[in-house]
């Protein structure tokens, strides 16, 4: 059974057990990695609602606008030597009781609210066109308009020195500022760039590449009103969130979105009634499957195979019918090309299936 009914309204078939709070503090955060050996900072039951803080690792791009005292403390207290091998500041992990390898962690995202009304976009050294811009890292600071749910650039500057250390703090009050994107308003769509469960590996796994555990998927559709299904790899799942964004386009071509801290309300649900091989996204209108690889062509094939799996195993189609449907009714898009492991997502409309019949309108 899915999160959304056929009319697009949320299903509340798993009643919430407890509302838990998970603030982002130095003790509740890990920087740059997933690791199955991290002690959990919270133990949850299936059905629990969790209000958690996700802090951007780009808060230092303008500390006066993107930091408050508690964010400053995180940047001050987590040493630079402990921010590796990735870059994202993660809150967690959350241990879900009775979750075992082979289960599915269902995460229903209800609310994502900006903590501060500012964010940063960086044309970074890992961006797709870095060399075409003479290897210049340009930072653009955006302000959020709550009334219109848009973001506008307020100034830009060229970064001196690269982002070699995650959480770099610049002297924006003293940098050479330039105007940027005058009159342009960007729709705000808050989402988590990085979230996932711990992989079943030894040691730290970088938060930079996405994978079967989730991680840095960078799909802007993972926002309020969506649900993610993450394959569980270790006992307790060990779920963490981070890399919050307030807007991003498919491709994330410059290397970043509008990076901004978010307060997130979500529900964790343990699913033992079905399996899926990769992170699966459900929105009111689509099922979305993800494929990853360093080669974009292979990422495309991986997404195709897993969409075939969804349509045959969960929707009851034959393989031949599913393959035909994928060519005429699904859309393949490039999620991002800047995280080493590149991403493709493919979405199939939910409303093309009959409410009754051999094709199930929702996950079994």
C-alpha positions, -999 to +999 in steps of 0.1 A: +000+000+000+013+034-009+014+067+009-010+083-016-044+071-026-055+073-062-071+108-056-037+121-043-047+123-007-023+110+020-030+076+034-028+074+072-030+036+075-001+035+100-010+056+130+018+077+145+031+064+178+051+093+191+063+127+180+101+128+186+124+158+183+159+155+168+178+189+169+210+193+150+238+195+176+274+184+174+265+153+193+236+144+169+255+151+137+281+132+116+299+151+088+306+135+054+298+099+058+274+070+065+288+043+087+269+013+102+291+015+134+279+050+144+259+048+176+223+059+169+213+092+184+176+082+185+156+049+187+123+050+169+093+027+165+075+021+132+049+049+128+068+075+148+067+111+137+101+128+138+108+166+137+145+169+128+168+197+119+190+195+087+218+220+085+235+230+053+273+225+051+273+257+030+263+279+059+298+295+059+292+311+025+277+340+044+277+332+081+258+364+090+228+353+069+231+315+070+241+308+106+225+312+140+243+305+173+234+267+173+247+263+137+278+282+147+284+257+175+282+227+151+308+243+128+330+251+157+327+218+176+330+192+149+367+194+140+377+197+103+397+164+107+364+146+113+346+159+082+354+131+057+354+114+032+323+134+020+311+169+026+275+168+038+265+176+074+241+148+085+217+146+114+213+111+128+214+082+126+180+070+137+176+034+147+143+018+138+134-010+161+130-044+144+143-032+110+164-060+094+184-063+062+160-070+034+132-048+049+121-015+035+122+018+054+093+040+043+098+076+050+068+099+046+079+136+043+052+159+056+069+193+060+102+210+051+105+246+064+135+269+059+153+276+092+167+309+079+155+328+048+187+327+030+206+301+009+238+298-012+245+284-047+281+277-056+295+272-091+320+248-076+351+230-087+331+198-091+306+216-113+300+204-148+314+235-166+341+245-141+369+246-167+347+266-191+345+293-164+383+295-160+381+274-129+364+302-109+342+293-080+314+318-078+290+320-049+255+335-052+235+343-021+197+340-024+169+354-002+136+336+003+103+355-001+079+337+023+048+354+008+054+344-028+075+312-021+103+324-044+140+331-040+159+360-055+197+365-057+209+394-036+246+393-045+274+372-058+312+369-052+341+349-064+355+324-039+392+327-031+405+293-026+386+261-033+362+242-010+389+218+000+376+215+036+338+210+041+322+238+060+345+265+048+336+299+063+343+330+041+344+367+050+314+377+029+310+410+048+344+419+033+343+403-001+338+420-034+300+417-040+283+420-074+247+421-083+232+389-097+201+379-116+183+412-111+145+408-113+146+370-115+125+350-091+130+312-087+102+290-074+110+276-040+108+238-036+124+227-003+138+191-003+166+170+010+196+164-013+210+137+009+192+111+031+195+074+035+203+043+055+237+030+064+252+007+038+264-028+049+301-020+045+331-016+068+341+020+077+329+053+064+310+056+031+312+091+015+279+111+014+289+125-020+278+097-044+242+083-043+237+046-042+213+018-032+213+031+003+200+065-009+226+091-001+231+122-023+203+115-048+197+152-053+162+148-067+142+180-059+110+159-057+120+145-023+101+172-005+069+176+015+041+153+003+065+126-010+075+093+003+108+074-001+113+037+002+149+028+012+162-008+011+175-016+046+210-031+047+218-033+084+199-038+117+180-007+127+183+009+092+203+038+107+187+066+088+202+101+085+192+133+067+212+162+054+222+184+025+190+205+026+180+226-004+153+252-011+155+249-049+173+229-075+169+220-112+174+185-127+211+182-134+224+205-106+249+215-132+270+241-113+276+216-085+251+228-059+215+237-054+203+267-033+218+252-001+198+262+030+190+247+063+156+231+068+134+218+096+119+185+085+088+166+097+086+130+086+073+096+096+093+064+096+075+031+088+089-004+087+078-024+057+083-062+056+056-068+030+076-060-001+111-054-014+127-031-039+163-030-051+169+007-051+156+040-036+120+044-048+102+077-047+064+081-046+047+115-052+010+123-056+013+119-093+042+096-100+063+066-090+099+075-096+128+050-098+165+059-096+195+045-114+232+053-106+266+048-121+297+067-131+286+062-167+253+080-174+244+053-200+247+026-173+228+047-149+200+049-175+200+011-179+199+006-141+169+029-138+153+010-167+157-024-151+144-012-118+114+004-134+108-028-152+109-045-118+084-020-104+059-025-132+061-063-132+065-072-095+044-044-080+019-035-108+014-069-122+024-063-159+042-087-180+077-078-189+068-072-226+039-049-216+060-031-190+088-025-216+063-011-241+048+012-214+082+024-204+088+036-239+055+054-244+045+067-210+076+071-187+100+101-187+137+096-181+156+126-167+191+134-155+190+139-118+225+151-114+259+149-132+282+164-105+285+138-077+309+113-093+283+087-094+257+102-118+220+098-115+190+091-138+154+090-126+124+077-145+088+085-136+056+067-145+023+085-140+001+069-113-032+079-130-027+057-161-035+026-141-071+014-135-084+016-099-095-020-102-082-049-122-050-068-127-028-037-124-026-027-088-028+011-084-005+010-053+023-010-039+013-044-026 
